[in-house]
Amino acid sequence: MCKGLSALPSTCLERAKEMKVKLAHLADKQDRAPRHKEESLLQDFEKLLSSKHGVQAFRSFLRSEFSEENIEFWLACQDYRSTKSPGKLVPKAKRIYSQFVAVQAPQEVNLDSETREAVIVCVSEPTPASFSAAQQRIYTLMEKDSFPRFLKSSYCLDALRSL
């Protein structure tokens, strides 16, 4: 915890000033181009998800909002899609389904019934695209709902440190 600015080494103060400028720039960038706001957020969200530190910061934020299952599901789907061995698809698909998609799953994600039913059909004969629609739904949910709140949170600082 901070016990006062005078107690901090000058390098910490400089780093804090840099982060403040980056945050102000990010907020300003969103305000400058309202017609491109969604495009800008999408680009920033994609950048966040492509960064190990960004994912960690976003995961911590989602945990604080009791919605960590969304990023965990999205990451599991990313891993699933990159599976090369067809023999590994079945066990991975069953694990993802039982962990995130099944009704009353330990980390059940918020999917509409149509998407959930489509996943059930796909899990019986899995392909690399079996979870694509569900993954896209959760991605959109995080992008439109959680990510804007993340940008206004203290967790955003963690992501900015890795830039």
Contacts in CASP RR format, 6 or more apart in sequence:
PFRMAT RR
TARGET T0000
AUTHOR 0000-0000-0000
METHOD contacts of the structure
MODEL  1
MCKGLSALPSTCLERAKEMKVKLAHLADKQDRAPRHKEESLLQDFEKLLS
SKHGVQAFRSFLRSEFSEENIEFWLACQDYRSTKSPGKLVPKAKRIYSQF
VAVQAPQEVNLDSETREAVIVCVSEPTPASFSAAQQRIYTLMEKDSFPRF
LKSSYCLDALRSL
2 8 0 8 1.000
5 13 0 8 1.000
8 16 0 8 1.000
19 157 0 8 1.000
19 160 0 8 1.000
19 161 0 8 1.000
22 160 0 8 1.000
22 163 0 8 1.000
23 156 0 8 1.000
23 157 0 8 1.000
23 160 0 8 1.000
26 44 0 8 1.000
26 151 0 8 1.000
26 156 0 8 1.000
26 160 0 8 1.000
27 151 0 8 1.000
29 40 0 8 1.000
30 37 0 8 1.000
30 40 0 8 1.000
30 41 0 8 1.000
30 151 0 8 1.000
33 40 0 8 1.000
41 143 0 8 1.000
41 147 0 8 1.000
41 148 0 8 1.000
42 143 0 8 1.000
44 147 0 8 1.000
44 151 0 8 1.000
45 142 0 8 1.000
45 143 0 8 1.000
45 147 0 8 1.000
48 54 0 8 1.000
48 55 0 8 1.000
48 57 0 8 1.000
48 58 0 8 1.000
48 147 0 8 1.000
48 159 0 8 1.000
49 55 0 8 1.000
49 58 0 8 1.000
49 74 0 8 1.000
51 159 0 8 1.000
51 162 0 8 1.000
51 163 0 8 1.000
52 162 0 8 1.000
53 158 0 8 1.000
53 159 0 8 1.000
53 161 0 8 1.000
53 162 0 8 1.000
54 158 0 8 1.000
54 159 0 8 1.000
54 162 0 8 1.000
55 71 0 8 1.000
55 75 0 8 1.000
56 158 0 8 1.000
57 150 0 8 1.000
57 155 0 8 1.000
57 156 0 8 1.000
57 157 0 8 1.000
57 158 0 8 1.000
57 159 0 8 1.000
57 162 0 8 1.000
58 71 0 8 1.000
58 142 0 8 1.000
58 146 0 8 1.000
58 147 0 8 1.000
58 150 0 8 1.000
58 155 0 8 1.000
58 159 0 8 1.000
59 68 0 8 1.000
59 71 0 8 1.000
59 72 0 8 1.000
60 155 0 8 1.000
60 158 0 8 1.000
61 146 0 8 1.000
61 149 0 8 1.000
61 150 0 8 1.000
61 153 0 8 1.000
61 155 0 8 1.000
61 156 0 8 1.000
62 68 0 8 1.000
62 70 0 8 1.000
62 71 0 8 1.000
62 142 0 8 1.000
62 146 0 8 1.000
64 153 0 8 1.000
64 155 0 8 1.000
65 146 0 8 1.000
65 149 0 8 1.000
67 146 0 8 1.000
68 107 0 8 1.000
69 100 0 8 1.000
69 107 0 8 1.000
69 108 0 8 1.000
69 109 0 8 1.000
70 109 0 8 1.000
70 110 0 8 1.000
70 138 0 8 1.000
70 141 0 8 1.000
70 142 0 8 1.000
70 146 0 8 1.000
71 142 0 8 1.000
72 100 0 8 1.000
72 107 0 8 1.000
73 96 0 8 1.000
73 100 0 8 1.000
73 107 0 8 1.000
73 109 0 8 1.000
73 134 0 8 1.000
73 135 0 8 1.000
73 138 0 8 1.000
74 135 0 8 1.000
74 138 0 8 1.000
74 139 0 8 1.000
74 142 0 8 1.000
76 95 0 8 1.000
76 96 0 8 1.000
76 99 0 8 1.000
76 100 0 8 1.000
77 96 0 8 1.000
77 131 0 8 1.000
77 132 0 8 1.000
77 134 0 8 1.000
77 135 0 8 1.000
78 135 0 8 1.000
79 92 0 8 1.000
80 89 0 8 1.000
80 92 0 8 1.000
80 93 0 8 1.000
80 96 0 8 1.000
80 128 0 8 1.000
80 130 0 8 1.000
80 131 0 8 1.000
81 128 0 8 1.000
81 129 0 8 1.000
81 131 0 8 1.000
81 132 0 8 1.000
81 135 0 8 1.000
83 89 0 8 1.000
83 92 0 8 1.000
83 128 0 8 1.000
89 126 0 8 1.000
89 127 0 8 1.000
89 128 0 8 1.000
89 130 0 8 1.000
90 126 0 8 1.000
92 126 0 8 1.000
93 122 0 8 1.000
93 123 0 8 1.000
93 126 0 8 1.000
93 130 0 8 1.000
93 131 0 8 1.000
94 123 0 8 1.000
96 131 0 8 1.000
97 105 0 8 1.000
97 119 0 8 1.000
97 120 0 8 1.000
97 123 0 8 1.000
98 105 0 8 1.000
99 105 0 8 1.000
99 106 0 8 1.000
99 107 0 8 1.000
100 107 0 8 1.000
100 108 0 8 1.000
100 109 0 8 1.000
101 108 0 8 1.000
101 109 0 8 1.000
101 111 0 8 1.000
101 116 0 8 1.000
101 119 0 8 1.000
101 120 0 8 1.000
101 123 0 8 1.000
101 134 0 8 1.000
102 108 0 8 1.000
103 116 0 8 1.000
109 134 0 8 1.000
109 138 0 8 1.000
110 138 0 8 1.000
110 141 0 8 1.000
111 119 0 8 1.000
111 134 0 8 1.000
111 137 0 8 1.000
111 138 0 8 1.000
112 137 0 8 1.000
115 133 0 8 1.000
115 134 0 8 1.000
115 137 0 8 1.000
116 134 0 8 1.000
118 133 0 8 1.000
118 134 0 8 1.000
119 130 0 8 1.000
119 131 0 8 1.000
119 133 0 8 1.000
119 134 0 8 1.000
122 129 0 8 1.000
122 130 0 8 1.000
122 131 0 8 1.000
123 130 0 8 1.000
150 156 0 8 1.000
END
